Amino acid sequence: MRAHPAGPLHGAFAPPPSAGTPPADLGALDERVWPRSARRVDGELHLGGTPVTELARVHGTPLFVLDEDDFRGRAADFATAFTGADVHYASKAFLCGQVARWIAEDGLHLDACSGNELALALAAGFPAERIALHGNNKSPVELQLAVDAGIGRIVVDSFDEIDRLVPIAEASGRAVPVLIRATVGIEAHTHEFIATAHEDQKFGFSLATGDALTAAVRVIREPALHLAGLHSHIGSQIFDTAGFEAAAHRVVGLMGQVHQATGEVLGELNLGGGFGIAYLPDDDPVPPDDVARRLRTVVAAECAALDLPVPRLAVEPGRAIAGPGTVTLYEIGTIKPVRLGSGGQGAPQVRNYVSVDGGMSDNIRTALYDASYTCVLANRTSDAPPALCRVVGKHCESGDVLVRDLWLPSDVRAGDLLAVAATGAYCWSMASNYNYLLKPAVVAARDGGTTVIVRRQTLADVFALDAVLADVPAPSPAIDQPAPELPVGARS
């Protein structure tokens, strides 16, 4: 049973649940959690060589600050670890035109989960032959776009989809390459909402019921389709490689069944993504080279046991590339002490609710997944004693929580900047306009300069979609809208 989103204090006093004891240094930047360029200079956090006060002054807050060298360095780490395999950047984690171009320049592949993600990648000039299209409910329009563009792989997810795809492929006059997504029955050690390989869920063809084999045989017998290989994905934010190894064992077994049933030797095995990152100092993700070594070993052993050639491997890291290198900057507004009850010797326990100028509209993951984050006072350091805090947004929801429990200096005040670490994956991607807040800008920081890669949304943008207000001038300056920032692509 999930806890009430507002936390354990709901209708009665309760002790603070999980903040633990205060760390020795409230401003410390653990290298496992923070971007590779993160530094304190005279007490102030610098990202990509730029101080956060300058970032906030030029670009406003809330602001996603992406460390370009961190992002591209992690992509390179996967490419090196999986030399001889295909590394597909899972674009659902975070995608924009500049990211698509970085991934293309760095030689990786890309997976899209909708026609619009695919359209963006193509518009950015991403090579179509290095794109795979996912999705459990691809429309005929999306499939047509994929076939017309000549993308590298369509990951087939249902019998209905095969029915939709065949006539489109026949009309194209070429055999369209596909992968069968197999649901392998592995329970990933992660939140139930992001575990994707157990049987009772919407993705893929069940291995246990025989649907995966049936789908593979059907595709092989369709002249308009080419079965390039198999696909498996067991979940997200996973630290234990045992699940990936078990999945590899089962999917290679399916390759053996396909060979036995049809004589076909499949040349490709995509084991998906889901590699975890450190959101907190205690998190212990597996390095890419260890993941690659373990997966290669398992696949080679399973293929040898079945007398099959080792297929070309593919993986799909998204969070592991995009997540660690981005920090969200917020400005503190209201600070509200809330009494929780009495401490050990009758002293009152207090939690400070520290409200910032964003919230669940730019990071829904804490409310949606019970996700954990850490943050620091960014514009300065402090010798003040620690105070138990909860960082919350400005939305009209009790569940609008960004960091549930942590220690901050007791002298944090309105106007200070907070930096929340590891927000590069799924935060901007899942952003909304709830309460008509505006989506933040994303800036890439590198070598002391910044480049706007996604501009800040304006109220005029939102009005333009409203049938009544489309021609009504938006207030200027709009509420919560900072001073105009640099145009997209301009470097400061």
Beta strands, then each sheet from edge to edge (+ up, - down):
strand 1: 39-41
strand 2: 44-47
strand 3: 50-51
strand 4: 63-67
strand 5: 86-90
strand 6: 109-112
strand 7: 131-133
strand 8: 153-156
strand 9: 176-183
strand 10: 205-206
strand 11: 225-231
strand 12: 268-270
strand 13: 312-315
strand 14: 326-342
strand 15: 348-356
strand 16: 375-377
strand 17: 386-392
strand 18: 401-409
strand 19: 417-420
strand 20: 441-446
strand 21: 449-454
sheet 1: 1+ 2- 3+
sheet 2: 16+ 19- 14+ 4- 20- 21+
sheet 3: 10+ 9+ 8+ 7+ 6+ 5+ 13+ 12+ 11+
sheet 4: 16+ 19- 14+ 15- 17- 18+
end
